[in-house]
């Protein structure tokens, strides 16, 4: 069960980080839906951590791993070069 919960946290963080990166690096494309998606993801991550407090020490590692997933999302959904954002 712990492995599944960690994976779920990484997945949610990856999507959140991808949307935050898109929002920061494409301000002209910001939409109302992005704001709602970001807020929803933050809430879901908060609830997930509240329901699984043993994940809190894993959070820094999860963020590091999820950042790459966020960069992959950027590469798939935008004309931005993820390599330039990872430096």
N, C-alpha and C positions, 0 to 999 in steps of 0.2 A: 504494500500500500504506500509506503514512503516514497518509493521510486516514482510511482504514478503521480503523486502529489507534487513532487519536485519537477517532473516533466510538465505538468499543468502550469505551475508557476512560471517556468521558463518560457512556455508558449505564450502565455498572456503578457509577460514582460517583453518578449520579442515583438509582438504586435504593437504594444504600447510604444515601445522605443521607435519602431518604424514610423508610426503616425506622428510622434513628436519630431522625429527627424524631418519628415515631409513638411510638417507645419513650420519648422524653423527655416528650412532651406528652400521652401517654395511659398513664401508668404502671399504671393499673388493668387495662389490656388487654394488658399484656406477657405473652407466652407463651414457652414453651420453643422453639417453632419460630422466633420472631423472633430469639432469641439465636443459633440455628444459622444462620439466613439471614444475619445480620449478620457472624458469624464467617466464613462461606463467602465472602461478597462481599469482605470484607477480604483474605482469602487470594487470591482470584482477581485482585483489583487488584494485590496485591503481586507475584504471578507474572507478570501482564501487564507490569508495569513492569520486572521483572527480565529478561523476554524482549525488551523494547523500551526499552532505557535512554535512547534519544533522546527518549522521551516525558517524562522527568523535568522538563525545563525548562517543559513545557507544563502541568504539573500544577496550578499556581495558577489558570490560566485555565480549565482543565477543571473544577475544583471550583466556580468562580464560575458557569459555565454549567450545570453539573449540579445546582446548588442549586435552580435554577428547576424543573428536572425533578423533583426531590425534592418541591418544593412542589406541583407538579401531581399527583404521586402521593398526597400528603396530601389534596388536594381530591377526588380520585376515591374514595379508600378510607376516609375518615374523615369525621365531622361537623365537624372542625376547619376554620377559615377560613384558607386559606393566606396571605391578605393580612396577617393579624395576625402571622403567623410571619416574614414577610419584612421587617418594619420594624425 
